[in-house]
Amino acid sequence: MIEIRCFRNDDPPRLAEVWRAADLGPAAMQPMTTAMLEAGVFSKPYFDRHGLLVAVDDGRVVGFGHAGFGPDTDRSGIDTREGATFLVAVVPHPESESIADRLLAACEEYLRKRGSVVLLGGGSSKMRSFYLGLYGGSDLPGILDSSAVLVGVFRRAGYIEGDRIAVLRRALAGFRPPVSRQQMTIRRTTQLRVIDEPDRRDWWEAATTTGIALRRYELFGERERLLGSASFWDMQPLASVWGVAAGGLLQVEVEGGRRREGLAHYLLAESFYDLAREGGALVETHASKANLPALELFAKLGFEAVDHGTLFRRPSG
């Protein structure tokens, strides 16, 4: 008889065991440890044990599903009107599909009780509430195509595609910033600054990135005017499994009035060059397939897609 209950304080070692045994695909951190789950899940200030549902078979933990929320408008708290089930993990079991389906249903019930009217499957750059660095690479990509079992959980429940997210990588060996008249003009008229462990800009950024090594590149123009920034994190311990030093590009922003002037291209190229000089071998980032300017920019910088994810959405009604 399978029982579904909420998280208990003695569950972490058992959840790590479930993670190690479940088929989450090649982009799931392995081998999982209790310490990693503590850093990426349980220590978050908005962690709610009622949102982490655990499946138990005759006293043995055989699966879990985890649901939660993203930030509110000013990024000072969570907004429960939109919720996501981030992961459903089940060990090999004769009733594995049924257990996964029940865990997802329990996650949905939790989200609805908290006020969610939009139900998503998988996390994203907007909702990187849990599992950053533990699943999906440099950011949360919804549910990856390479996680076929997990994709099946949401498809069986009738979820549809809400967004498609490309996982993009670029090797840094021998990287040199491109030389053009536009780029040389930007170099002469701006100043690039590198900040290790910068102050987090709001509560949400602090909650989601505390505990990882963050580096921010900031581009300034005349009169100390901030023109743009790019934030990277050292993708440990995930990158250690790959055997390379990798940086995860979380965000690149350019002031609205200065877009389409080559500033983002310059900012990223200079950032990559700096990372390469310090031994970085790889940069990974994610981009929505609907964000054509970002995809065009990353293509110019030599990125290639290595996987794709789907941010699933439960149809209304």
Buried (B, 14 or more C-beta within 10 A) or exposed (E): EBEBEBBEEEBBEBBBBBBBBBBBBEBBBEEBBBEBBBBBBBEBEBBBEEBBBBBBBEEEBBBBBBBBBBBBEEBEBBBBBBBBBBBBBBBEBEBBBEBBBBBBBBBBEBBEEBEBEEBBBBBBBBBBBBBBBBBBBBBBBBBBBBBEBBBBBBBEBEBEEBBBBBBBBBBBEEBEBEEEEEBEEBBEEBEBEEEEEBEBEEBBBEBBBEEBEBBBBBBBBEEEEEBBBBBBBBBEBBBEEEEBBBBBBBEBBBBEEBEEBBBBBBBBBBBBBBBBEEEBBBBBBBBBEEBEEBBEBBEEBBBEBEBBBBBBBBEEE
